[in-house]
Amino acid sequence: MSTRRPTTTLDDRPVPVRAKLAATWTSLMFLYAYVDILNFFTPGVVEDILDGKVFVFDLSQTFSTAALTLMTVPILMVTLSMTLPARASRVTNLVVASLYVPVTAFNVLGESWLLFYGLGVVLELVLLALVLRYAWTWPRTAHSATTTAGPHPRTVHAGQRA
């Protein structure tokens, strides 16, 4: 015999746009990292790295610094999406995501494992598209006359003395 459970609706409040942006940038960074880690299992990649080559670039301090800088920006976007003022966060997300679309697409060039890298790039582009959508459609609030032009503090103070 089964016990009947009361039917309840799950609480499904809207997720704030800041949280959506931070979660999307976090997902993007996990995807970047996972694709890079799996890349080590591609035949010849480790040997090339040991020989001082990454793709067509010489492995050097300059290359490593450039790669770190390139990945630091989306890493920081997690925090910036949550902490910048709304207008600055929106603009920053739109600009950075737009700039990272060609950077991400570049990652598929010259790769022999096109299915693997193609899937990775498509998923990364989908996440960037979500960032652009969330930032572009950031909800706006209308200013009401009562909140922007409330009573003057001296008026309130004078009224309290009477």
Chimera marker file (.cmm) of the C-alpha trace (Angstrom):
<marker_set name="trace">
<marker id="1" x="0.000" y="0.000" z="0.000" r="1" g="1" b="0" radius="0.5"/>
<marker id="2" x="1.404" y="3.382" z="-0.921" r="1" g="1" b="0" radius="0.5"/>
<marker id="3" x="1.189" y="6.517" z="1.141" r="1" g="1" b="0" radius="0.5"/>
<marker id="4" x="-0.164" y="9.512" z="-0.657" r="1" g="1" b="0" radius="0.5"/>
<marker id="5" x="2.092" y="12.546" z="-0.476" r="1" g="1" b="0" radius="0.5"/>
<marker id="6" x="0.620" y="16.032" z="-0.510" r="1" g="1" b="0" radius="0.5"/>
<marker id="7" x="0.967" y="17.779" z="-3.839" r="1" g="1" b="0" radius="0.5"/>
<marker id="8" x="3.129" y="20.838" z="-3.528" r="1" g="1" b="0" radius="0.5"/>
<marker id="9" x="4.671" y="23.156" z="-6.045" r="1" g="1" b="0" radius="0.5"/>
<marker id="10" x="8.415" y="23.618" z="-5.960" r="1" g="1" b="0" radius="0.5"/>
<marker id="11" x="9.614" y="27.130" z="-5.260" r="1" g="1" b="0" radius="0.5"/>
<marker id="12" x="10.861" y="28.378" z="-8.644" r="1" g="1" b="0" radius="0.5"/>
<marker id="13" x="11.776" y="32.010" z="-8.139" r="1" g="1" b="0" radius="0.5"/>
<marker id="14" x="13.460" y="33.822" z="-11.021" r="1" g="1" b="0" radius="0.5"/>
<marker id="15" x="17.246" y="33.643" z="-10.959" r="1" g="1" b="0" radius="0.5"/>
<marker id="16" x="18.834" y="37.113" z="-10.817" r="1" g="1" b="0" radius="0.5"/>
<marker id="17" x="20.658" y="38.088" z="-14.005" r="1" g="1" b="0" radius="0.5"/>
<marker id="18" x="23.915" y="38.548" z="-12.061" r="1" g="1" b="0" radius="0.5"/>
<marker id="19" x="23.769" y="34.924" z="-10.900" r="1" g="1" b="0" radius="0.5"/>
<marker id="20" x="23.002" y="33.740" z="-14.432" r="1" g="1" b="0" radius="0.5"/>
<marker id="21" x="26.006" y="35.627" z="-15.780" r="1" g="1" b="0" radius="0.5"/>
<marker id="22" x="28.370" y="34.371" z="-13.074" r="1" g="1" b="0" radius="0.5"/>
<marker id="23" x="27.158" y="30.792" z="-13.532" r="1" g="1" b="0" radius="0.5"/>
<marker id="24" x="27.566" y="31.010" z="-17.308" r="1" g="1" b="0" radius="0.5"/>
<marker id="25" x="31.113" y="32.403" z="-17.060" r="1" g="1" b="0" radius="0.5"/>
<marker id="26" x="31.916" y="29.648" z="-14.529" r="1" g="1" b="0" radius="0.5"/>
<marker id="27" x="30.579" y="27.002" z="-16.909" r="1" g="1" b="0" radius="0.5"/>
<marker id="28" x="32.617" y="28.493" z="-19.731" r="1" g="1" b="0" radius="0.5"/>
<marker id="29" x="35.802" y="28.339" z="-17.660" r="1" g="1" b="0" radius="0.5"/>
<marker id="30" x="35.143" y="24.693" z="-16.690" r="1" g="1" b="0" radius="0.5"/>
<marker id="31" x="34.599" y="23.885" z="-20.352" r="1" g="1" b="0" radius="0.5"/>
<marker id="32" x="37.792" y="25.702" z="-21.413" r="1" g="1" b="0" radius="0.5"/>
<marker id="33" x="39.763" y="23.839" z="-18.752" r="1" g="1" b="0" radius="0.5"/>
<marker id="34" x="38.257" y="20.441" z="-19.562" r="1" g="1" b="0" radius="0.5"/>
<marker id="35" x="38.906" y="20.795" z="-23.298" r="1" g="1" b="0" radius="0.5"/>
<marker id="36" x="42.500" y="21.819" z="-22.550" r="1" g="1" b="0" radius="0.5"/>
<marker id="37" x="42.992" y="18.879" z="-20.175" r="1" g="1" b="0" radius="0.5"/>
<marker id="38" x="41.532" y="16.378" z="-22.657" r="1" g="1" b="0" radius="0.5"/>
<marker id="39" x="43.754" y="17.926" z="-25.323" r="1" g="1" b="0" radius="0.5"/>
<marker id="40" x="46.760" y="16.357" z="-23.569" r="1" g="1" b="0" radius="0.5"/>
<marker id="41" x="45.432" y="12.949" z="-24.669" r="1" g="1" b="0" radius="0.5"/>
<marker id="42" x="45.516" y="13.943" z="-28.339" r="1" g="1" b="0" radius="0.5"/>
<marker id="43" x="48.418" y="12.085" z="-29.977" r="1" g="1" b="0" radius="0.5"/>
<marker id="44" x="51.517" y="14.241" z="-30.314" r="1" g="1" b="0" radius="0.5"/>
<marker id="45" x="50.382" y="17.109" z="-28.082" r="1" g="1" b="0" radius="0.5"/>
<marker id="46" x="52.516" y="16.226" z="-25.058" r="1" g="1" b="0" radius="0.5"/>
<marker id="47" x="55.512" y="15.565" z="-27.292" r="1" g="1" b="0" radius="0.5"/>
<marker id="48" x="55.064" y="18.976" z="-28.937" r="1" g="1" b="0" radius="0.5"/>
<marker id="49" x="54.846" y="20.656" z="-25.526" r="1" g="1" b="0" radius="0.5"/>
<marker id="50" x="58.012" y="18.855" z="-24.405" r="1" g="1" b="0" radius="0.5"/>
<marker id="51" x="59.654" y="20.114" z="-27.601" r="1" g="1" b="0" radius="0.5"/>
<marker id="52" x="58.574" y="23.666" z="-26.718" r="1" g="1" b="0" radius="0.5"/>
<marker id="53" x="55.602" y="24.096" z="-29.101" r="1" g="1" b="0" radius="0.5"/>
<marker id="54" x="51.933" y="24.803" z="-28.481" r="1" g="1" b="0" radius="0.5"/>
<marker id="55" x="49.977" y="24.763" z="-31.744" r="1" g="1" b="0" radius="0.5"/>
<marker id="56" x="52.309" y="26.922" z="-33.898" r="1" g="1" b="0" radius="0.5"/>
<marker id="57" x="53.621" y="29.009" z="-31.013" r="1" g="1" b="0" radius="0.5"/>
<marker id="58" x="56.916" y="28.617" z="-29.181" r="1" g="1" b="0" radius="0.5"/>
<marker id="59" x="56.362" y="27.743" z="-25.546" r="1" g="1" b="0" radius="0.5"/>
<marker id="60" x="57.895" y="30.664" z="-23.675" r="1" g="1" b="0" radius="0.5"/>
<marker id="61" x="57.257" y="32.975" z="-20.773" r="1" g="1" b="0" radius="0.5"/>
<marker id="62" x="55.604" y="35.392" z="-23.213" r="1" g="1" b="0" radius="0.5"/>
<marker id="63" x="53.280" y="32.680" z="-24.532" r="1" g="1" b="0" radius="0.5"/>
<marker id="64" x="52.372" y="31.502" z="-21.011" r="1" g="1" b="0" radius="0.5"/>
<marker id="65" x="51.769" y="35.079" z="-19.824" r="1" g="1" b="0" radius="0.5"/>
<marker id="66" x="49.564" y="35.795" z="-22.850" r="1" g="1" b="0" radius="0.5"/>
<marker id="67" x="47.594" y="32.565" z="-22.280" r="1" g="1" b="0" radius="0.5"/>
<marker id="68" x="47.173" y="33.385" z="-18.585" r="1" g="1" b="0" radius="0.5"/>
<marker id="69" x="45.989" y="36.901" z="-19.425" r="1" g="1" b="0" radius="0.5"/>
<marker id="70" x="43.582" y="35.577" z="-22.040" r="1" g="1" b="0" radius="0.5"/>
<marker id="71" x="41.986" y="33.219" z="-19.503" r="1" g="1" b="0" radius="0.5"/>
<marker id="72" x="42.125" y="35.654" z="-16.577" r="1" g="1" b="0" radius="0.5"/>
<marker id="73" x="39.531" y="37.888" z="-18.199" r="1" g="1" b="0" radius="0.5"/>
<marker id="74" x="36.683" y="35.313" z="-18.240" r="1" g="1" b="0" radius="0.5"/>
<marker id="75" x="37.771" y="34.094" z="-14.796" r="1" g="1" b="0" radius="0.5"/>
<marker id="76" x="37.403" y="37.634" z="-13.446" r="1" g="1" b="0" radius="0.5"/>
<marker id="77" x="34.040" y="37.995" z="-15.206" r="1" g="1" b="0" radius="0.5"/>
<marker id="78" x="32.546" y="35.628" z="-12.617" r="1" g="1" b="0" radius="0.5"/>
<marker id="79" x="33.320" y="38.140" z="-9.862" r="1" g="1" b="0" radius="0.5"/>
<marker id="80" x="32.770" y="41.264" z="-11.950" r="1" g="1" b="0" radius="0.5"/>
<marker id="81" x="29.310" y="40.053" z="-13.018" r="1" g="1" b="0" radius="0.5"/>
<marker id="82" x="28.312" y="39.849" z="-9.367" r="1" g="1" b="0" radius="0.5"/>
<marker id="83" x="29.998" y="42.978" z="-8.014" r="1" g="1" b="0" radius="0.5"/>
<marker id="84" x="30.047" y="45.742" z="-10.631" r="1" g="1" b="0" radius="0.5"/>
<marker id="85" x="27.141" y="48.196" z="-10.660" r="1" g="1" b="0" radius="0.5"/>
<marker id="86" x="24.370" y="46.958" z="-12.983" r="1" g="1" b="0" radius="0.5"/>
<marker id="87" x="25.114" y="49.287" z="-15.902" r="1" g="1" b="0" radius="0.5"/>
<marker id="88" x="28.878" y="48.604" z="-15.761" r="1" g="1" b="0" radius="0.5"/>
<marker id="89" x="28.298" y="44.859" z="-15.410" r="1" g="1" b="0" radius="0.5"/>
<marker id="90" x="25.956" y="44.828" z="-18.394" r="1" g="1" b="0" radius="0.5"/>
<marker id="91" x="28.361" y="46.750" z="-20.629" r="1" g="1" b="0" radius="0.5"/>
<marker id="92" x="31.381" y="44.741" z="-19.473" r="1" g="1" b="0" radius="0.5"/>
<marker id="93" x="29.605" y="41.442" z="-20.132" r="1" g="1" b="0" radius="0.5"/>
<marker id="94" x="28.497" y="42.569" z="-23.590" r="1" g="1" b="0" radius="0.5"/>
<marker id="95" x="31.985" y="43.772" z="-24.556" r="1" g="1" b="0" radius="0.5"/>
<marker id="96" x="33.967" y="40.846" z="-23.130" r="1" g="1" b="0" radius="0.5"/>
<marker id="97" x="31.624" y="38.151" z="-24.486" r="1" g="1" b="0" radius="0.5"/>
<marker id="98" x="31.660" y="39.819" z="-27.914" r="1" g="1" b="0" radius="0.5"/>
<marker id="99" x="35.469" y="39.886" z="-27.919" r="1" g="1" b="0" radius="0.5"/>
<marker id="100" x="35.696" y="36.250" z="-26.843" r="1" g="1" b="0" radius="0.5"/>
<marker id="101" x="33.528" y="34.951" z="-29.707" r="1" g="1" b="0" radius="0.5"/>
<marker id="102" x="36.370" y="35.229" z="-32.288" r="1" g="1" b="0" radius="0.5"/>
<marker id="103" x="38.950" y="34.137" z="-29.680" r="1" g="1" b="0" radius="0.5"/>
<marker id="104" x="36.912" y="30.992" z="-29.059" r="1" g="1" b="0" radius="0.5"/>
<marker id="105" x="36.325" y="30.321" z="-32.750" r="1" g="1" b="0" radius="0.5"/>
<marker id="106" x="40.093" y="30.626" z="-33.362" r="1" g="1" b="0" radius="0.5"/>
<marker id="107" x="40.663" y="27.586" z="-31.118" r="1" g="1" b="0" radius="0.5"/>
<marker id="108" x="39.261" y="25.217" z="-33.758" r="1" g="1" b="0" radius="0.5"/>
<marker id="109" x="41.644" y="26.341" z="-36.522" r="1" g="1" b="0" radius="0.5"/>
<marker id="110" x="44.258" y="23.829" z="-37.576" r="1" g="1" b="0" radius="0.5"/>
<marker id="111" x="43.047" y="21.088" z="-35.258" r="1" g="1" b="0" radius="0.5"/>
<marker id="112" x="43.110" y="17.513" z="-36.485" r="1" g="1" b="0" radius="0.5"/>
<marker id="113" x="40.451" y="16.306" z="-34.032" r="1" g="1" b="0" radius="0.5"/>
<marker id="114" x="37.710" y="18.472" z="-35.506" r="1" g="1" b="0" radius="0.5"/>
<marker id="115" x="34.806" y="16.615" z="-33.901" r="1" g="1" b="0" radius="0.5"/>
<marker id="116" x="36.283" y="17.031" z="-30.398" r="1" g="1" b="0" radius="0.5"/>
<marker id="117" x="37.385" y="20.648" z="-30.818" r="1" g="1" b="0" radius="0.5"/>
<marker id="118" x="34.326" y="21.529" z="-32.881" r="1" g="1" b="0" radius="0.5"/>
<marker id="119" x="32.033" y="20.323" z="-30.113" r="1" g="1" b="0" radius="0.5"/>
<marker id="120" x="34.070" y="22.202" z="-27.501" r="1" g="1" b="0" radius="0.5"/>
<marker id="121" x="33.976" y="25.426" z="-29.514" r="1" g="1" b="0" radius="0.5"/>
<marker id="122" x="30.246" y="25.112" z="-30.258" r="1" g="1" b="0" radius="0.5"/>
<marker id="123" x="29.481" y="24.611" z="-26.559" r="1" g="1" b="0" radius="0.5"/>
<marker id="124" x="31.717" y="27.571" z="-25.626" r="1" g="1" b="0" radius="0.5"/>
<marker id="125" x="29.988" y="29.741" z="-28.247" r="1" g="1" b="0" radius="0.5"/>
<marker id="126" x="26.573" y="28.723" z="-26.877" r="1" g="1" b="0" radius="0.5"/>
<marker id="127" x="27.676" y="29.847" z="-23.409" r="1" g="1" b="0" radius="0.5"/>
<marker id="128" x="28.988" y="33.142" z="-24.801" r="1" g="1" b="0" radius="0.5"/>
<marker id="129" x="25.661" y="33.615" z="-26.610" r="1" g="1" b="0" radius="0.5"/>
<marker id="130" x="23.883" y="33.104" z="-23.285" r="1" g="1" b="0" radius="0.5"/>
<marker id="131" x="26.095" y="35.749" z="-21.657" r="1" g="1" b="0" radius="0.5"/>
<marker id="132" x="25.236" y="38.147" z="-24.477" r="1" g="1" b="0" radius="0.5"/>
<marker id="133" x="21.525" y="37.350" z="-24.186" r="1" g="1" b="0" radius="0.5"/>
<marker id="134" x="21.418" y="37.710" z="-20.389" r="1" g="1" b="0" radius="0.5"/>
<marker id="135" x="23.339" y="40.997" z="-20.509" r="1" g="1" b="0" radius="0.5"/>
<marker id="136" x="21.378" y="42.374" z="-23.479" r="1" g="1" b="0" radius="0.5"/>
<marker id="137" x="18.003" y="41.561" z="-21.899" r="1" g="1" b="0" radius="0.5"/>
<marker id="138" x="18.979" y="42.707" z="-18.391" r="1" g="1" b="0" radius="0.5"/>
<marker id="139" x="15.672" y="43.703" z="-16.743" r="1" g="1" b="0" radius="0.5"/>
<marker id="140" x="15.079" y="47.387" z="-16.198" r="1" g="1" b="0" radius="0.5"/>
<marker id="141" x="13.054" y="49.073" z="-13.501" r="1" g="1" b="0" radius="0.5"/>
<marker id="142" x="11.013" y="52.214" z="-13.966" r="1" g="1" b="0" radius="0.5"/>
<marker id="143" x="11.726" y="55.085" z="-11.611" r="1" g="1" b="0" radius="0.5"/>
<marker id="144" x="8.616" y="56.194" z="-9.760" r="1" g="1" b="0" radius="0.5"/>
<marker id="145" x="7.994" y="59.788" z="-8.770" r="1" g="1" b="0" radius="0.5"/>
<marker id="146" x="7.663" y="58.840" z="-5.093" r="1" g="1" b="0" radius="0.5"/>
<marker id="147" x="11.041" y="57.124" z="-4.855" r="1" g="1" b="0" radius="0.5"/>
<marker id="148" x="13.059" y="59.686" z="-6.792" r="1" g="1" b="0" radius="0.5"/>
<marker id="149" x="11.406" y="62.855" z="-5.540" r="1" g="1" b="0" radius="0.5"/>
<marker id="150" x="10.344" y="62.116" z="-1.990" r="1" g="1" b="0" radius="0.5"/>
<marker id="151" x="9.719" y="64.806" z="0.608" r="1" g="1" b="0" radius="0.5"/>
<marker id="152" x="12.613" y="67.101" z="1.432" r="1" g="1" b="0" radius="0.5"/>
<marker id="153" x="14.283" y="66.097" z="4.736" r="1" g="1" b="0" radius="0.5"/>
<marker id="154" x="13.684" y="69.578" z="6.252" r="1" g="1" b="0" radius="0.5"/>
<marker id="155" x="9.974" y="69.259" z="5.496" r="1" g="1" b="0" radius="0.5"/>
<marker id="156" x="9.784" y="65.893" z="7.254" r="1" g="1" b="0" radius="0.5"/>
<marker id="157" x="11.800" y="67.210" z="10.194" r="1" g="1" b="0" radius="0.5"/>
<marker id="158" x="9.629" y="70.340" z="10.501" r="1" g="1" b="0" radius="0.5"/>
<marker id="159" x="6.486" y="68.250" z="10.355" r="1" g="1" b="0" radius="0.5"/>
<marker id="160" x="7.713" y="66.043" z="13.186" r="1" g="1" b="0" radius="0.5"/>
<marker id="161" x="8.232" y="69.054" z="15.490" r="1" g="1" b="0" radius="0.5"/>
<marker id="162" x="4.709" y="70.360" z="15.030" r="1" g="1" b="0" radius="0.5"/>
<link id1="1" id2="2" r="1" g="1" b="0" radius="0.2"/>
<link id1="2" id2="3" r="1" g="1" b="0" radius="0.2"/>
<link id1="3" id2="4" r="1" g="1" b="0" radius="0.2"/>
<link id1="4" id2="5" r="1" g="1" b="0" radius="0.2"/>
<link id1="5" id2="6" r="1" g="1" b="0" radius="0.2"/>
<link id1="6" id2="7" r="1" g="1" b="0" radius="0.2"/>
<link id1="7" id2="8" r="1" g="1" b="0" radius="0.2"/>
<link id1="8" id2="9" r="1" g="1" b="0" radius="0.2"/>
<link id1="9" id2="10" r="1" g="1" b="0" radius="0.2"/>
<link id1="10" id2="11" r="1" g="1" b="0" radius="0.2"/>
<link id1="11" id2="12" r="1" g="1" b="0" radius="0.2"/>
<link id1="12" id2="13" r="1" g="1" b="0" radius="0.2"/>
<link id1="13" id2="14" r="1" g="1" b="0" radius="0.2"/>
<link id1="14" id2="15" r="1" g="1" b="0" radius="0.2"/>
<link id1="15" id2="16" r="1" g="1" b="0" radius="0.2"/>
<link id1="16" id2="17" r="1" g="1" b="0" radius="0.2"/>
<link id1="17" id2="18" r="1" g="1" b="0" radius="0.2"/>
<link id1="18" id2="19" r="1" g="1" b="0" radius="0.2"/>
<link id1="19" id2="20" r="1" g="1" b="0" radius="0.2"/>
<link id1="20" id2="21" r="1" g="1" b="0" radius="0.2"/>
<link id1="21" id2="22" r="1" g="1" b="0" radius="0.2"/>
<link id1="22" id2="23" r="1" g="1" b="0" radius="0.2"/>
<link id1="23" id2="24" r="1" g="1" b="0" radius="0.2"/>
<link id1="24" id2="25" r="1" g="1" b="0" radius="0.2"/>
<link id1="25" id2="26" r="1" g="1" b="0" radius="0.2"/>
<link id1="26" id2="27" r="1" g="1" b="0" radius="0.2"/>
<link id1="27" id2="28" r="1" g="1" b="0" radius="0.2"/>
<link id1="28" id2="29" r="1" g="1" b="0" radius="0.2"/>
<link id1="29" id2="30" r="1" g="1" b="0" radius="0.2"/>
<link id1="30" id2="31" r="1" g="1" b="0" radius="0.2"/>
<link id1="31" id2="32" r="1" g="1" b="0" radius="0.2"/>
<link id1="32" id2="33" r="1" g="1" b="0" radius="0.2"/>
<link id1="33" id2="34" r="1" g="1" b="0" radius="0.2"/>
<link id1="34" id2="35" r="1" g="1" b="0" radius="0.2"/>
<link id1="35" id2="36" r="1" g="1" b="0" radius="0.2"/>
<link id1="36" id2="37" r="1" g="1" b="0" radius="0.2"/>
<link id1="37" id2="38" r="1" g="1" b="0" radius="0.2"/>
<link id1="38" id2="39" r="1" g="1" b="0" radius="0.2"/>
<link id1="39" id2="40" r="1" g="1" b="0" radius="0.2"/>
<link id1="40" id2="41" r="1" g="1" b="0" radius="0.2"/>
<link id1="41" id2="42" r="1" g="1" b="0" radius="0.2"/>
<link id1="42" id2="43" r="1" g="1" b="0" radius="0.2"/>
<link id1="43" id2="44" r="1" g="1" b="0" radius="0.2"/>
<link id1="44" id2="45" r="1" g="1" b="0" radius="0.2"/>
<link id1="45" id2="46" r="1" g="1" b="0" radius="0.2"/>
<link id1="46" id2="47" r="1" g="1" b="0" radius="0.2"/>
<link id1="47" id2="48" r="1" g="1" b="0" radius="0.2"/>
<link id1="48" id2="49" r="1" g="1" b="0" radius="0.2"/>
<link id1="49" id2="50" r="1" g="1" b="0" radius="0.2"/>
<link id1="50" id2="51" r="1" g="1" b="0" radius="0.2"/>
<link id1="51" id2="52" r="1" g="1" b="0" radius="0.2"/>
<link id1="52" id2="53" r="1" g="1" b="0" radius="0.2"/>
<link id1="53" id2="54" r="1" g="1" b="0" radius="0.2"/>
<link id1="54" id2="55" r="1" g="1" b="0" radius="0.2"/>
<link id1="55" id2="56" r="1" g="1" b="0" radius="0.2"/>
<link id1="56" id2="57" r="1" g="1" b="0" radius="0.2"/>
<link id1="57" id2="58" r="1" g="1" b="0" radius="0.2"/>
<link id1="58" id2="59" r="1" g="1" b="0" radius="0.2"/>
<link id1="59" id2="60" r="1" g="1" b="0" radius="0.2"/>
<link id1="60" id2="61" r="1" g="1" b="0" radius="0.2"/>
<link id1="61" id2="62" r="1" g="1" b="0" radius="0.2"/>
<link id1="62" id2="63" r="1" g="1" b="0" radius="0.2"/>
<link id1="63" id2="64" r="1" g="1" b="0" radius="0.2"/>
<link id1="64" id2="65" r="1" g="1" b="0" radius="0.2"/>
<link id1="65" id2="66" r="1" g="1" b="0" radius="0.2"/>
<link id1="66" id2="67" r="1" g="1" b="0" radius="0.2"/>
<link id1="67" id2="68" r="1" g="1" b="0" radius="0.2"/>
<link id1="68" id2="69" r="1" g="1" b="0" radius="0.2"/>
<link id1="69" id2="70" r="1" g="1" b="0" radius="0.2"/>
<link id1="70" id2="71" r="1" g="1" b="0" radius="0.2"/>
<link id1="71" id2="72" r="1" g="1" b="0" radius="0.2"/>
<link id1="72" id2="73" r="1" g="1" b="0" radius="0.2"/>
<link id1="73" id2="74" r="1" g="1" b="0" radius="0.2"/>
<link id1="74" id2="75" r="1" g="1" b="0" radius="0.2"/>
<link id1="75" id2="76" r="1" g="1" b="0" radius="0.2"/>
<link id1="76" id2="77" r="1" g="1" b="0" radius="0.2"/>
<link id1="77" id2="78" r="1" g="1" b="0" radius="0.2"/>
<link id1="78" id2="79" r="1" g="1" b="0" radius="0.2"/>
<link id1="79" id2="80" r="1" g="1" b="0" radius="0.2"/>
<link id1="80" id2="81" r="1" g="1" b="0" radius="0.2"/>
<link id1="81" id2="82" r="1" g="1" b="0" radius="0.2"/>
<link id1="82" id2="83" r="1" g="1" b="0" radius="0.2"/>
<link id1="83" id2="84" r="1" g="1" b="0" radius="0.2"/>
<link id1="84" id2="85" r="1" g="1" b="0" radius="0.2"/>
<link id1="85" id2="86" r="1" g="1" b="0" radius="0.2"/>
<link id1="86" id2="87" r="1" g="1" b="0" radius="0.2"/>
<link id1="87" id2="88" r="1" g="1" b="0" radius="0.2"/>
<link id1="88" id2="89" r="1" g="1" b="0" radius="0.2"/>
<link id1="89" id2="90" r="1" g="1" b="0" radius="0.2"/>
<link id1="90" id2="91" r="1" g="1" b="0" radius="0.2"/>
<link id1="91" id2="92" r="1" g="1" b="0" radius="0.2"/>
<link id1="92" id2="93" r="1" g="1" b="0" radius="0.2"/>
<link id1="93" id2="94" r="1" g="1" b="0" radius="0.2"/>
<link id1="94" id2="95" r="1" g="1" b="0" radius="0.2"/>
<link id1="95" id2="96" r="1" g="1" b="0" radius="0.2"/>
<link id1="96" id2="97" r="1" g="1" b="0" radius="0.2"/>
<link id1="97" id2="98" r="1" g="1" b="0" radius="0.2"/>
<link id1="98" id2="99" r="1" g="1" b="0" radius="0.2"/>
<link id1="99" id2="100" r="1" g="1" b="0" radius="0.2"/>
<link id1="100" id2="101" r="1" g="1" b="0" radius="0.2"/>
<link id1="101" id2="102" r="1" g="1" b="0" radius="0.2"/>
<link id1="102" id2="103" r="1" g="1" b="0" radius="0.2"/>
<link id1="103" id2="104" r="1" g="1" b="0" radius="0.2"/>
<link id1="104" id2="105" r="1" g="1" b="0" radius="0.2"/>
<link id1="105" id2="106" r="1" g="1" b="0" radius="0.2"/>
<link id1="106" id2="107" r="1" g="1" b="0" radius="0.2"/>
<link id1="107" id2="108" r="1" g="1" b="0" radius="0.2"/>
<link id1="108" id2="109" r="1" g="1" b="0" radius="0.2"/>
<link id1="109" id2="110" r="1" g="1" b="0" radius="0.2"/>
<link id1="110" id2="111" r="1" g="1" b="0" radius="0.2"/>
<link id1="111" id2="112" r="1" g="1" b="0" radius="0.2"/>
<link id1="112" id2="113" r="1" g="1" b="0" radius="0.2"/>
<link id1="113" id2="114" r="1" g="1" b="0" radius="0.2"/>
<link id1="114" id2="115" r="1" g="1" b="0" radius="0.2"/>
<link id1="115" id2="116" r="1" g="1" b="0" radius="0.2"/>
<link id1="116" id2="117" r="1" g="1" b="0" radius="0.2"/>
<link id1="117" id2="118" r="1" g="1" b="0" radius="0.2"/>
<link id1="118" id2="119" r="1" g="1" b="0" radius="0.2"/>
<link id1="119" id2="120" r="1" g="1" b="0" radius="0.2"/>
<link id1="120" id2="121" r="1" g="1" b="0" radius="0.2"/>
<link id1="121" id2="122" r="1" g="1" b="0" radius="0.2"/>
<link id1="122" id2="123" r="1" g="1" b="0" radius="0.2"/>
<link id1="123" id2="124" r="1" g="1" b="0" radius="0.2"/>
<link id1="124" id2="125" r="1" g="1" b="0" radius="0.2"/>
<link id1="125" id2="126" r="1" g="1" b="0" radius="0.2"/>
<link id1="126" id2="127" r="1" g="1" b="0" radius="0.2"/>
<link id1="127" id2="128" r="1" g="1" b="0" radius="0.2"/>
<link id1="128" id2="129" r="1" g="1" b="0" radius="0.2"/>
<link id1="129" id2="130" r="1" g="1" b="0" radius="0.2"/>
<link id1="130" id2="131" r="1" g="1" b="0" radius="0.2"/>
<link id1="131" id2="132" r="1" g="1" b="0" radius="0.2"/>
<link id1="132" id2="133" r="1" g="1" b="0" radius="0.2"/>
<link id1="133" id2="134" r="1" g="1" b="0" radius="0.2"/>
<link id1="134" id2="135" r="1" g="1" b="0" radius="0.2"/>
<link id1="135" id2="136" r="1" g="1" b="0" radius="0.2"/>
<link id1="136" id2="137" r="1" g="1" b="0" radius="0.2"/>
<link id1="137" id2="138" r="1" g="1" b="0" radius="0.2"/>
<link id1="138" id2="139" r="1" g="1" b="0" radius="0.2"/>
<link id1="139" id2="140" r="1" g="1" b="0" radius="0.2"/>
<link id1="140" id2="141" r="1" g="1" b="0" radius="0.2"/>
<link id1="141" id2="142" r="1" g="1" b="0" radius="0.2"/>
<link id1="142" id2="143" r="1" g="1" b="0" radius="0.2"/>
<link id1="143" id2="144" r="1" g="1" b="0" radius="0.2"/>
<link id1="144" id2="145" r="1" g="1" b="0" radius="0.2"/>
<link id1="145" id2="146" r="1" g="1" b="0" radius="0.2"/>
<link id1="146" id2="147" r="1" g="1" b="0" radius="0.2"/>
<link id1="147" id2="148" r="1" g="1" b="0" radius="0.2"/>
<link id1="148" id2="149" r="1" g="1" b="0" radius="0.2"/>
<link id1="149" id2="150" r="1" g="1" b="0" radius="0.2"/>
<link id1="150" id2="151" r="1" g="1" b="0" radius="0.2"/>
<link id1="151" id2="152" r="1" g="1" b="0" radius="0.2"/>
<link id1="152" id2="153" r="1" g="1" b="0" radius="0.2"/>
<link id1="153" id2="154" r="1" g="1" b="0" radius="0.2"/>
<link id1="154" id2="155" r="1" g="1" b="0" radius="0.2"/>
<link id1="155" id2="156" r="1" g="1" b="0" radius="0.2"/>
<link id1="156" id2="157" r="1" g="1" b="0" radius="0.2"/>
<link id1="157" id2="158" r="1" g="1" b="0" radius="0.2"/>
<link id1="158" id2="159" r="1" g="1" b="0" radius="0.2"/>
<link id1="159" id2="160" r="1" g="1" b="0" radius="0.2"/>
<link id1="160" id2="161" r="1" g="1" b="0" radius="0.2"/>
<link id1="161" id2="162" r="1" g="1" b="0" radius="0.2"/>
</marker_set>
